Amino acid sequence: MRSRIGVGIVGFGTVGTGVATILLRNAVLIRRRVGIPIELVRIADLDIVRDRGLALSPGLLTTDLKAVLTDPDIDIVIELIGGYDTAKRVIMEAIAAGKHVVTANKALLALHGEEIFDAATRKGVDVGFEASVGGGIPVIRALTEGLAGNTIESIYGIINGTSNYILSKMTHEGQGFQEVLQDAQHAGYAEADPTFDVAGIDSAHKLAVLVNLAYGTPVNFKDIYTEGITGITPTDIAYAKQFGCTIKLLGIAKLVDGEIEARVHPTMLPSTSPIAQVEDVYNAIQVVGDAVGDVVLYGRGAGSLPTGSAVVSDVIAIGRNVLKGTVGRVPAASFQQDQRRPIRLRPMEEISSLYYLRFTVVDRPGVLAQIAGELGRCGISISSMVQEGRCEGQTVPVVIKTHSAKERDVQTALREINRKPFVSEPTMLIRVEGKDE
C-alpha cells in the first residue's frame, strides 16, 4: 500500500512559491481529501538563496534539474519556469521518466500541446494544466468534466488581467492607453515589456487551449486572429457608452455550421452582460452549452495563491488517480486521443459580426452620403449613426454601428473609404457582440 505521493517543483518564482505554500499550509486538508499525504520532496530553481517567506526542510532546494527529474521518490513533476525550450525539455523528460506532469504554461501548450499530450498518452501518465487558463478559475475542469455532456456552442473570455485592468481604468477614469499602461506597470499588473498582454498574444495562447478542449481538435494559436488593445481610445470608450456597451478584450470561440471561429480582439458588448461587468485584473469566462445554457466562471486570473490553487487541484486529481492505480481517466485533451478530429478554423474574413466604425473626416457636404454609399455597395446596412456638432471644413468624428455583416465586406468598404480625400486618418473598427437590432 502506497504511503505517500511525492511532488517535485521546477521553478520557484511567484507561482512556485504559491504552490509550495498551499501544499505545506494545507497538508492535513489535502491528506484528508486524497487519502494519503502529498509530500513536497524537492524544489529546483536557479535562485535558492532568496527568502520566499517559507520554512523549508534542509535539502529541499536544489539548482539541479536532474535532481527532480530522476528522483524515484517523485511521482509528479510541476513545471513552473515558463517559456518554451527548457520548459518543454523538463516536461518531456519527466514524461519519459514515467512521472506525471502538472504545468501552468499556456504558451507551451498552445505551441506544443499535441506533442506533449501524445507523449503522455503513450507513456501512460497524466498531464494537468488547470492553471494555464484563468489562474484560479477551474475552467479546464469545467470543460473536460463538468460540461463534458454538452456541445459547446460558444466561449467568451476575459482571460488576460492586465488588459482588463487597463480597459477598466480607461473606462472609469477617461485616461488614455499609454497613461494607464504606465500606471499598470507601476502597480505591478503589467510587465516592463507588456506586448504579450496588450497585443492579445497571451489571450490567444489561452484561447487555443480552450478550443482544443471544447472541440477536440488540434489548434495552433498562430492560426487564431489576434488583435490587441493599443488602438483603443477614450473617444471609442465614450461612444461605446452611448450605445450601452463596454469594450473588453475577449477571446471568442464559436461553433458555426460545423466550423470553429477563434479570435481575440477588443469587443463591444452590452454593458448589462455578466462579462462586461468584470473589472480590474479579474478574469471571467462565459461558456454556452447546448444542454446547460450559459455558465459564467469568474475569479482571479493570476497571482501566487490563486494560480497555485489551480496547480494543487491538478496535483490532488493526479494523486487520487495514482492511489487508485489508474491513469488517463480524463484524457489530457478532454477527448480520447483517437477520437480527436481536425475541424476547419474559419478564416477571419468569413466571420459575421456587428461593427462599430469611427470615421475621422473633414466636415463638408456629401461626406455622409459617400460613406453610406460605399457601405451599401458592399452590402453593409447601417443600424445607427452619431455625428456630434458641425465644424465646416474641420475634422470631425462620424460613428456608425452596422447590422450583421461579413468581415470581408467590411474590410473592402473601409479600404475604399480610407482612400477618400475627406478621410484624415484610418477608420477605427471594433467588433460588437450582441443581438442584431
C-alpha positions in Angstrom: 0.0 0.0 0.0 1.4 3.4 -1.1 2.1 5.6 2.0 2.5 9.0 0.2 2.7 10.7 -3.1 5.9 12.7 -3.9 6.0 16.0 -5.7 8.8 18.0 -7.2 8.6 21.6 -8.3 10.7 23.1 -11.1 10.6 26.9 -10.9 10.3 28.6 -7.5 9.0 32.0 -8.6 5.7 33.6 -7.8 3.5 30.6 -8.7 6.0 28.0 -7.4 6.0 29.8 -4.0 2.2 29.8 -4.0 2.1 26.0 -4.8 4.6 25.2 -2.0 2.7 27.4 0.4 -0.6 25.6 -0.2 1.0 22.1 -0.1 2.6 22.9 3.2 -0.1 25.0 4.8 -3.0 22.7 3.8 -1.1 19.4 4.1 -3.6 17.9 6.6 -6.6 19.0 4.5 -5.0 17.6 1.3 -4.3 14.3 3.0 -7.9 14.0 4.1 -9.1 14.7 0.5 -6.6 12.3 -1.2 -6.3 9.6 1.5 -2.6 9.7 1.9 -0.1 12.6 2.3 1.1 14.6 -0.7 4.7 15.4 0.2 6.9 18.1 -1.3 10.2 16.2 -2.0 12.3 18.7 -4.0 12.2 22.2 -5.5 14.6 23.2 -8.3 15.4 26.8 -9.2 18.4 28.9 -10.3 18.0 31.0 -7.1 17.8 29.0 -3.9 19.0 31.8 -1.7 16.2 34.4 -1.9 13.8 34.3 1.0 10.3 33.3 -0.1 8.8 33.6 3.4 8.6 29.8 3.8 10.2 27.5 6.3 11.5 24.7 4.1 13.2 21.5 5.2 17.0 21.3 4.7 18.0 19.8 1.4 14.6 20.6 -0.2 16.0 23.3 -2.5 18.4 22.5 -5.4 19.7 24.1 -8.5 19.9 20.7 -10.3 17.0 20.0 -12.6 18.0 16.4 -12.8 17.6 16.0 -9.1 13.8 16.4 -9.6 13.5 14.6 -12.9 15.4 11.5 -11.8 14.3 11.2 -8.1 12.5 7.9 -7.7 10.6 9.4 -4.8 8.9 12.0 -7.0 5.7 10.9 -8.7 4.5 14.3 -10.0 6.7 17.0 -11.6 5.3 20.5 -11.5 6.8 22.7 -14.3 6.6 26.4 -13.4 9.5 28.0 -15.2 7.5 29.2 -18.2 8.9 29.8 -21.7 9.4 27.2 -24.4 12.6 25.3 -24.8 13.7 24.5 -21.2 10.1 24.0 -20.1 9.4 21.6 -22.9 12.5 19.7 -22.1 11.6 19.4 -18.4 8.1 18.1 -19.3 9.2 15.7 -22.0 12.0 14.3 -19.8 9.6 13.9 -16.8 7.1 12.0 -19.0 9.9 9.8 -20.4 10.8 9.0 -16.8 7.3 7.9 -16.2 6.3 10.8 -14.0 3.0 12.7 -14.1 3.2 16.3 -15.0 1.4 19.5 -14.0 2.1 22.8 -15.7 0.8 26.4 -15.8 2.5 27.0 -19.2 -0.2 28.1 -21.6 2.3 29.4 -24.2 4.0 26.0 -24.4 0.7 24.1 -24.6 -0.5 26.4 -27.3 2.5 25.6 -29.4 3.5 22.1 -28.4 0.4 20.7 -26.7 -0.2 17.9 -29.2 3.3 16.6 -28.8 3.1 16.7 -25.0 -0.4 15.0 -24.9 0.7 12.3 -27.3 3.9 11.5 -25.3 1.9 11.4 -22.1 -0.7 9.0 -23.6 2.0 6.7 -25.0 3.8 6.6 -21.7 0.7 6.2 -19.6 1.0 9.3 -17.4 -1.3 12.2 -16.7 -0.8 15.8 -17.6 -2.6 18.5 -15.7 -2.8 22.2 -16.7 -5.7 23.8 -14.9 -3.6 26.8 -14.1 -2.8 27.5 -17.8 -6.1 29.5 -18.3 -7.8 31.8 -15.9 -5.5 31.5 -12.9 -7.6 30.1 -10.0 -10.7 29.7 -12.2 -11.5 26.0 -12.7 -12.4 26.4 -16.4 -10.2 23.4 -17.6 -12.0 21.0 -15.4 -15.4 22.5 -16.3 -14.7 21.8 -20.0 -13.2 18.4 -19.5 -15.6 17.1 -16.9 -18.4 19.3 -15.7 -19.6 20.2 -19.2 -18.5 17.1 -21.0 -22.0 16.1 -22.0 -22.5 19.4 -23.8 -21.8 20.6 -27.4 -20.0 23.8 -26.6 -21.7 26.5 -28.7 -19.5 29.4 -27.7 -16.9 30.7 -25.3 -16.4 34.3 -24.4 -13.4 35.0 -22.2 -11.7 37.9 -20.4 -8.5 35.8 -20.0 -5.9 38.5 -19.5 -6.0 40.5 -16.3 -3.5 43.2 -17.5 -5.6 44.2 -20.5 -8.8 44.1 -18.4 -7.2 46.4 -15.8 -6.2 48.9 -18.5 -9.6 48.9 -20.2 -11.4 49.2 -16.8 -9.2 52.2 -15.8 -9.7 53.8 -19.2 -13.5 53.3 -18.9 -13.9 54.7 -15.5 -11.3 57.5 -15.4 -11.2 58.6 -19.1 -7.4 58.3 -19.4 -5.6 57.3 -22.5 -3.9 53.9 -23.1 -0.3 54.9 -22.5 -1.1 56.7 -19.3 -3.0 53.7 -17.9 -0.3 51.3 -19.1 2.3 53.1 -17.1 0.0 53.0 -14.0 -0.4 49.3 -14.5 3.4 48.8 -14.7 3.9 50.8 -11.5 1.2 48.8 -9.8 2.9 45.5 -10.9 0.0 44.4 -13.1 1.9 44.9 -16.3 5.4 43.7 -17.3 8.1 46.1 -18.3 7.5 44.7 -21.9 3.7 44.3 -21.9 3.5 43.2 -25.5 2.2 39.6 -24.8 -0.7 41.1 -22.7 -1.7 44.2 -24.6 -1.3 42.7 -28.1 -3.6 39.8 -27.3 -0.9 37.1 -27.6 -1.4 35.8 -24.1 -5.1 35.6 -24.6 -4.6 33.8 -27.9 -2.4 31.2 -26.2 -5.2 30.6 -23.7 -7.9 30.5 -26.3 -6.0 27.9 -28.2 -6.1 25.7 -25.1 -9.8 26.2 -24.6 -10.7 25.5 -28.2 -8.6 22.3 -28.1 -10.6 21.1 -25.1 -14.0 22.3 -26.1 -14.0 20.9 -29.6 -11.5 18.0 -29.6 -9.4 19.4 -32.4 -5.7 20.5 -32.7 -5.4 24.3 -32.7 -2.2 26.3 -33.2 -2.5 29.7 -31.6 -0.8 31.2 -34.7 -4.0 30.4 -36.6 -6.1 32.5 -34.2 -6.9 36.0 -35.4 -5.3 38.2 -32.7 -5.7 42.0 -32.2 -4.7 43.9 -29.1 -6.0 47.0 -27.2 -3.3 49.5 -28.1 -5.5 51.4 -30.5 -8.5 51.8 -28.2 -9.0 55.5 -27.2 -11.1 57.3 -24.6 -13.2 58.5 -27.6 -14.2 55.0 -28.5 -15.0 54.1 -24.9 -17.2 57.2 -24.7 -19.1 56.2 -27.9 -19.5 52.7 -26.6 -21.2 54.1 -23.5 -23.6 55.9 -25.8 -24.5 52.6 -27.4 -25.0 51.0 -24.0 -21.8 49.0 -24.5 -18.5 48.3 -22.8 -15.2 47.5 -24.5 -13.4 44.4 -23.4 -10.5 42.3 -24.8 -12.2 39.0 -25.4 -11.1 35.6 -26.5 -14.0 34.3 -28.6 -14.7 30.8 -29.9 -17.9 29.7 -31.6 -19.1 26.6 -33.3 -20.8 27.8 -36.5 -22.1 25.4 -39.2 -19.6 22.7 -38.2 -16.7 25.1 -38.3 -14.9 27.0 -35.5 -14.4 30.7 -35.1 -11.5 31.5 -32.8 -10.4 35.1 -32.4 -9.0 37.6 -29.9 -9.8 41.3 -30.3 -11.3 44.3 -28.5 -15.1 43.8 -28.4 -18.1 46.0 -27.6 -20.7 44.1 -25.7 -23.8 45.1 -23.9 -22.9 46.7 -20.5 -25.6 44.6 -18.8 -23.9 41.3 -19.8 -22.0 39.5 -17.0 -18.7 39.6 -18.8 -19.0 43.4 -19.4 -19.2 43.9 -15.6 -15.9 42.2 -14.8 -13.4 44.8 -13.7 -9.8 45.3 -12.7 -7.4 42.3 -13.0 -10.2 39.7 -12.7 -10.9 37.1 -15.4 -14.3 35.7 -16.5 -15.2 33.0 -18.9 -18.7 32.5 -20.3 -19.4 29.1 -21.8 -22.6 28.3 -23.6 -23.5 24.6 -23.8 -26.4 23.1 -25.8 -27.8 21.4 -22.7 -26.7 23.7 -19.8 -27.1 27.1 -21.4 -24.9 29.9 -20.0 -22.3 29.2 -17.4 -20.1 32.1 -16.2 -16.8 31.4 -14.3 -15.3 34.4 -12.5 -12.2 34.9 -10.3 -8.6 35.9 -10.0 -6.8 35.2 -13.3 -3.3 35.4 -11.9 -1.3 35.7 -8.7 0.7 33.4 -6.4 -2.0 31.7 -4.4 -4.9 31.8 -7.0 -2.7 30.1 -9.7 -1.1 27.9 -7.0 -4.6 26.8 -6.1 -5.2 25.6 -9.7 -1.9 23.8 -9.8 -2.6 22.0 -6.5 -6.0 20.9 -7.7 -4.2 19.1 -10.6 -1.8 17.5 -8.1 -4.7 16.3 -6.0 -6.6 14.9 -9.0 -3.5 13.0 -10.2 -2.7 11.9 -6.6 -6.2 10.3 -6.4 -5.6 8.5 -9.7 -2.2 7.2 -8.5 -3.7 5.9 -5.3 -6.4 4.1 -7.2 -3.9 2.7 -9.8 -5.5 4.4 -12.7 -4.2 6.8 -15.4 -5.9 8.8 -18.2 -9.3 8.6 -16.6 -9.8 12.1 -18.0 -7.9 12.4 -21.3 -5.5 15.3 -21.2 -7.2 17.0 -24.2 -10.7 16.2 -23.0 -11.4 13.8 -25.9 -9.8 10.4 -26.3 -6.7 10.8 -28.4 -8.0 8.5 -31.2 -11.4 10.4 -31.2 -10.0 13.9 -31.8 -10.8 15.3 -35.2 -9.5 18.2 -37.3 -12.2 20.9 -37.6 -11.8 23.8 -40.0 -10.9 27.0 -38.3 -12.9 29.7 -40.1 -10.7 32.4 -41.6 -11.4 35.9 -40.1 -12.6 37.3 -43.4 -15.5 34.7 -43.4 -16.9 35.6 -39.9 -20.0 37.7 -39.5 -20.4 40.4 -36.8 -21.9 43.7 -35.9 -19.4 46.5 -36.3 -18.6 49.9 -34.7 -16.9 52.2 -37.2 -15.4 55.6 -36.3 -14.5 57.7 -39.3 -12.4 60.8 -38.9 -13.4 63.1 -41.8 -13.4 66.7 -43.0 -16.9 68.1 -42.4 -18.3 69.1 -45.7 -21.4 68.4 -47.7 -21.7 64.9 -49.2 -19.3 63.1 -46.9 -22.0 61.1 -45.1 -23.6 60.1 -48.4 -20.3 58.9 -49.8 -19.6 56.8 -46.7 -23.1 55.3 -46.6 -22.9 54.7 -50.4 -19.7 52.7 -50.1 -21.0 50.7 -47.2 -24.2 50.0 -49.2 -22.2 48.9 -52.3 -20.5 46.3 -50.1 -23.9 45.0 -48.7 -23.4 46.6 -45.2 -26.5 48.0 -43.6 -26.3 50.9 -41.1 -28.0 50.3 -37.7 -27.3 53.7 -36.1 -25.1 56.8 -36.7 -23.7 59.5 -34.5 -22.3 62.9 -35.7 -21.8 65.4 -32.9 -21.6 69.1 -33.8 -20.8 70.7 -37.1 -17.4 72.3 -37.9 -17.4 73.2 -41.6 -14.1 72.4 -43.1 -12.7 70.9 -39.8 -12.1 67.3 -38.9 -14.9 65.6 -37.1 -15.8 62.0 -36.0 -18.6 60.1 -37.6 -19.6 57.0 -35.8 -21.6 54.2 -37.4 -22.9 51.0 -36.0 -23.8 48.3 -38.5 -26.1 45.4 -38.7 -24.6 42.0 -39.1 -22.0 42.0 -41.9 -19.2 39.8 -43.3 -15.7 40.8 -42.2 -14.5 40.6 -45.8 -17.2 43.1 -46.9 -16.4 45.5 -44.1 -12.7 45.5 -44.8 -13.3 46.0 -48.5 -15.5 49.0 -47.8 -13.0 50.5 -45.4 -10.2 50.2 -47.9 -12.2 52.3 -50.3 -13.4 54.8 -47.8 -10.0 55.3 -46.3 -8.7 56.3 -49.7 -11.2 59.2 -50.0 -9.6 62.6 -49.7 -12.0 63.7 -46.9 -10.8 60.9 -44.6 -7.9 62.3 -42.4 -6.9 59.0 -40.6 -7.6 55.3 -40.8 -11.1 54.3 -39.7 -11.4 52.7 -36.2 -13.1 49.3 -36.3 -14.4 47.4 -33.2 -16.5 44.3 -33.5 -19.7 44.2 -31.5 -21.2 41.1 -29.8 -25.0 41.3 -29.2 -28.3 40.9 -31.0 -28.8 42.4 -34.4 -31.4 45.1 -34.0 
